[in-house]
Amino acid sequence: MLAYELAKNGVDVLVLEKETLPRYKCCAGGVTSKAAKLLGFDFSDAVENVVYEVNVGFDLSNSYLRRHNEPLMYMVMRDAFDYLLAKRAQQAGAVLIDGQEATEIQVSGDWVQVYSGDKVFRSRLVVGADGAYSIAAREMDMRRSLEYIMGIESEVAVSEAKLAKWKSRALLDLGCVPGGYAWVFPKRNHLSVGVGCIVSKAKQLRGCYDRFLKSLGFDGYTVVRSSSHLIPTCSKGRFVWQDKALLVGDAAGLADPLTGEGIHGAILSAELAASVIKESLSCGKVNLEDYQKAVDEKILSELRIARVLSRIFVHFPHLSFTILKQSERVWKASCGLMSGELTYAELKRKAGGFKSIYARLLRA
């Protein structure tokens, strides 16, 4: 996305991609409506399903159905979605070299040199969009203060009759995973089934996943692919730039600590980075400090509120489930957060601040 934003404005961009595209990526594949609005172009070719309904349960029972009139999430497979974005960047003028893993980064005078195998690439600046184990963050000594969410994700093939029941409907279970939740997301030809939790509870995650999958009653299902992954989310003292380098997306730890959503933070950070990079190059002097300020204002301020809410959820999952079930206002607020019509800051203000939220929880 960053390559697209820069290339369409005439900046020379080289994308080094470790894998050969298109490639599978472990991900639930839910693009929220607020993330879709940031894209600004049609990505329907990569959309496999559109979610309007959410079946919410607690510990594999007591489920209820909620519906929203507008799309809540667009379901994608990350190989197709990422490849669509890559092609969009190329059409805008970016150069893409896939199957080319960066292994070392050095700053030399006015240039940054990126080493990959026997090749060396040189640029005015470098951006790490390389995920939870960011080489750019390591090589450029960007000290990161991160917490992690652990996820297990499987692509599960079920009968056509079972698949039809999940059209436009997702499932969230808030009680079967300590410190997290379980989900079913509908795709075109299969279901994405997963569990996720804070990393301190990860030892229990495999057992929770097996129990959750069994509870779904998919007679004759086939697990086509299964893998686990870490989702990094920044805690405090975050530093997303250094000298001639900056970080976006998961490399910067910009996933939502409450939901685990990373796509919105990735797209938004790319747009913020593009603006700062264009300004920096136009004035002939690399100055990326404004990117940190923009991330602090637009993203980290929101994630700090989400982190407090996530701790409430982790400690009181049944209470969170009950309030979501009984309160139409809370459901509408959840929809507003997914659509981008409501921010965490606005939610906090409307609720009267955290003291008021805690008081309501105690009364409940």
C-alpha positions, 0 to 999 in steps of 0.5 A: 500500500505504501508503494502504491501511495508513493509511486502514484505521486511520482516517487521511485519505489523498489519493493523487495519481497521475501516470498514469491507472489502470490503466497499464502499468509496465515491470517483470519482475512477480515478487512473491516469496513473502516480499513476498506474505506482507507483503500480508496479503490475497488478490491472486490476481485479479492473479496470472497464473502461480505459479513453482515451478521455475527453469531456471538457465543460464550464458551461454546454455548449461549450464542445469539445473532446480531445483524448490521445493515451495512457490511462489517467485514470483507472476507479475503484470502491474503494471497489474493488480497496482497497480490492485488495490492502488489499489482496495483503498486506496479501499475502505479510505477513501483518496481517489485522484485519477489523471491528476494529476502533482505538480510542486512541494512546499512546506512552509509552517508546519504544512502541506505544499502540493503543486502540480499544474497549477492545483491546490494540495493541503494536508496535514500531511505528504507521502510520495514513492512516486514512483520512481527520479526522485522529485519528493518527494526533489528538492523536499524536498532529501532527499540520496540516495546511490544506485547504479542497475541498468539493465533492459530488459524486453519482453512477448513473445507466443509460440505456445501450445505454447511458452507451455505449456512455461513454465508455473510455470517461470522462467529465469535466465541468469547469464553472458550479461550482464556485471554482471547477469543475464537472465530469462524470467518466465511470464505468462498469455498471454505471456512477460516477457523481460528483462536487467539489469545495474549501470549501469556496464555498461549500454552492452552491455545492448541487445546482450546482450538481443538475443542472449538473446532470439535464443537462446530459439528463439521461432519466430514470436514478437512483441514486444508492448511493450518499454522500459527502466528504472532501478532505484535501490538505496541505497549509503551515507548514506541519508536517507529523511525530511526535516521533514514528508516521507518516501520509500518504495519506489524513491523511497527506493532500497530495491531489492535490489542483488543481485536487483533486486527492488523490490516487497518493499522497497516494501511493507515500507517502506510498512508501516514508514512507516504505523506511524510516521505513525499514531503521529506524527498521534496525538500531534499532532506530526509526527516522522518520525525513527523511520521512518529508524531502522526503515528502517535496522534492517529494510531497509538492514541487509539491503541492505548485506549484499546489496550485498557479495554482489552484488559477488561475483556481478558479479566471479565470475558463473561461480563463483556459477553453479557453486556454485548448481548443485553445492550443495543448501544454496545452492539451499535458502538461495536459496529461503529468501531468496525465501520470507522464511524466511531473511534476508541477516543469517541467511545471513551468520551461518550461513556464518560471516561474509564472511571464511568466504564469501570463503575458500570462494570461493577454495577453489572 
